[in-house]
Amino acid sequence: MTTSDGLPFVDEHTREVAATPEQTWAALEDYVAAMTSAPHAVLGRLLGTHPRSGFAVAGSDPPREIVLGGRHRFSTYRLVFRVTPTDAGSRLSALTYAAFPGLRGWLYRTGLLVTTGHARATRGMLRSIGRRAEG
């Protein structure tokens, strides 16, 4: 089901989770519900995010995949979470797709990738979801 809506691939991060795919999916759903329901006040104002939370569910294929999407002044993006069964539990993946139009977009992208801010934030999401799943 993965859809990037024509957006370029940016990166992928994964985490092994010592929980069943069902437990990992439930933790992912809880995390996404919290993430998409609360406006991110500071980032929302600075970046002009739409929706205000920064993300909205753009598609879902339970219990395998949730696609989140959003946009702001410098980027249009998709974040795809996948849950894959493994022998030891499950693998949780986050794939990012994004377009960064114009000079401001290029500067924003460069800042995200050079500072590793995006990678750290994404790994933090995976860690939080994994911990919830593992109990």
C-alpha positions as CSV (number, residue, x, y, z in Angstrom):
1,M,0.0,0.0,0.0
2,T,2.9,2.3,0.4
3,T,2.2,5.6,-1.3
4,S,4.6,8.4,-1.5
5,D,2.3,10.4,-3.7
6,G,5.2,11.0,-6.1
7,L,7.4,12.4,-3.3
8,P,11.1,11.5,-3.3
9,F,12.4,8.9,-0.9
10,V,14.5,10.5,1.9
11,D,15.4,7.6,4.3
12,E,14.4,4.6,6.3
13,H,14.9,3.7,9.9
14,T,14.1,0.4,11.6
15,R,13.9,-1.0,15.1
16,E,13.6,-4.6,16.2
17,V,10.7,-4.9,18.7
18,A,10.5,-7.8,21.3
19,A,6.7,-7.9,21.0
20,T,4.2,-9.5,18.6
21,P,3.2,-7.7,15.5
22,E,-0.3,-7.2,17.1
23,Q,1.2,-5.6,20.2
24,T,3.5,-3.4,18.0
25,W,0.5,-2.4,15.8
26,A,-1.5,-1.5,18.9
27,A,1.3,0.7,20.2
28,L,1.8,2.3,16.8
29,E,-1.9,3.1,16.6
30,D,-1.9,4.7,20.1
31,Y,1.2,6.7,19.2
32,V,-0.2,7.9,15.9
33,A,-3.5,8.9,17.5
34,A,-1.7,11.0,20.1
35,M,0.7,12.4,17.5
36,T,-2.1,13.5,15.1
37,S,-4.6,14.8,17.6
38,A,-2.5,17.5,19.4
39,P,-1.5,20.6,17.6
40,H,2.3,21.2,17.8
41,A,2.1,24.8,18.8
42,V,5.7,25.9,18.4
43,L,6.5,24.0,15.2
44,G,3.0,24.8,13.9
45,R,3.6,28.5,14.1
46,L,7.2,28.5,13.0
47,L,6.7,26.2,10.0
48,G,3.0,26.8,9.2
49,T,2.2,23.1,9.4
50,H,-0.9,21.7,7.9
51,P,-2.5,20.0,9.7
52,R,-1.6,21.9,12.9
53,S,-0.3,18.7,14.5
54,G,2.1,18.3,11.6
55,F,0.7,15.0,10.4
56,A,-2.6,13.4,9.4
57,V,-3.4,9.8,8.6
58,A,-3.3,9.5,4.8
59,G,-3.8,5.8,4.6
60,S,-3.8,2.6,6.7
61,D,-3.5,-1.1,6.0
62,P,-3.9,-2.7,9.4
63,P,-1.9,-4.4,10.9
64,R,0.9,-3.7,8.5
65,E,1.2,0.0,7.5
66,I,0.1,3.5,8.4
67,V,0.8,6.4,6.1
68,L,1.0,9.9,7.6
69,G,1.2,13.1,5.6
70,G,1.5,16.8,6.0
71,R,3.1,19.9,4.7
72,H,4.6,23.2,5.8
73,R,6.3,26.3,4.3
74,F,9.4,24.3,3.3
75,S,8.2,20.8,2.6
76,T,5.5,18.3,1.7
77,Y,6.0,14.9,3.3
78,R,4.9,11.4,4.0
79,L,6.0,9.2,6.9
80,V,5.2,5.5,6.4
81,F,5.3,3.2,9.4
82,R,5.5,-0.5,8.7
83,V,5.2,-3.5,11.1
84,T,6.7,-6.8,9.8
85,P,6.7,-10.1,11.7
86,T,10.1,-11.6,12.6
87,D,11.2,-14.7,14.5
88,A,11.9,-12.6,17.6
89,G,8.8,-10.4,17.5
90,S,8.5,-7.7,14.9
91,R,10.3,-5.1,13.0
92,L,9.1,-1.5,13.0
93,S,10.1,0.7,10.1
94,A,9.7,4.4,9.3
95,L,10.2,5.5,5.7
96,T,10.3,9.2,4.9
97,Y,9.3,10.7,1.6
98,A,9.5,14.5,1.1
99,A,9.8,17.3,-1.4
100,F,11.6,20.5,-0.5
101,P,10.8,23.0,-3.2
102,G,12.9,26.1,-3.9
103,L,15.9,27.6,-2.2
104,R,14.2,27.8,1.2
105,G,13.2,24.1,0.9
106,W,16.7,23.1,0.0
107,L,18.1,25.1,2.9
108,Y,15.6,23.4,5.3
109,R,16.4,19.9,4.0
110,T,20.1,20.6,4.3
111,G,19.6,21.7,7.9
112,L,17.6,18.6,8.8
113,L,20.0,16.2,7.3
114,V,23.3,17.9,8.3
115,T,22.2,18.3,11.9
116,T,20.8,14.7,11.9
117,G,17.7,16.2,13.5
118,H,15.3,14.2,11.3
119,A,17.1,10.9,11.9
120,R,17.2,11.5,15.7
121,A,13.5,12.4,15.8
122,T,12.5,9.4,13.7
123,R,14.6,7.0,15.8
124,G,13.0,8.5,18.9
125,M,9.5,7.8,17.5
126,L,10.5,4.2,16.8
127,R,12.0,3.8,20.2
128,S,8.9,5.2,21.9
129,I,6.5,2.9,19.9
130,G,8.8,-0.1,20.5
131,R,8.9,0.5,24.3
132,R,5.1,0.8,24.4
133,A,4.7,-2.5,22.5
134,E,7.2,-4.3,24.8
135,G,5.4,-3.1,27.9
